[in-house]
Amino acid sequence: LQNDGLAVRCLCRNPEELRWRVAPGTEVVPGDLLQPGSLGGAFSGVDTAFYLVHSMYGGEEFQAAERKAATNFALAAREAGVRRIIYLGGLAAGMELSPHLRSRAETGNILRSSGIPVVEFQASIIIGSGSASFEMIRALVERLPVMITPRWVNTAAQPIAIEDVIAYLA
């Protein structure tokens, strides 16, 4: 986006952990979607907001956290006059969705209920450094070169390269 001459602002809970990964000129502002009071002016002057948030926590609490984060994002975006939300969700089809994929679908519904037009991209595993799914798989492979999986592990995936995801989002 910056290469196209657009200003980029990134909301992050821990800006210092992100600064080394962003391009010069990217504005990194502190804020936590679970703390609506921390969002302040993060959306001020923003025309298009990208929702690239996904909770990789386990247990039932991750769904409530994702619901709250999406709701707070949608409210702050609407109050600031954001004109479009671009959401990167999970590739979900069929009735037998995992809790994580159900939560991804619910996040899309929450964002759409804001009244702001939403463009939703759904991706399976994103292949490339920095992707949570990729880093999890890399960690498994580095620690367990051979792994026997339970019989129920039969989920098909449609991996996509991080470069392609970035191109689609842009």
Buried (B, 14 or more C-beta within 10 A) or exposed (E): BEEEEEEEBBBBEEBEEBEEEBEEEBEBBBBBBBEBEBBEEBBBEBEBBBBEBBBEEEEEEBBEBBBBBBBBBBBBBBEBEBEBBBBBBBBBEEEEBEEBBEBBBBBBEBBBEBEBEBEBEBBBBBBBEEBEBBEEBEEEEEEEEEEEEEEEEEEEEEBBEBEBBEEEBE
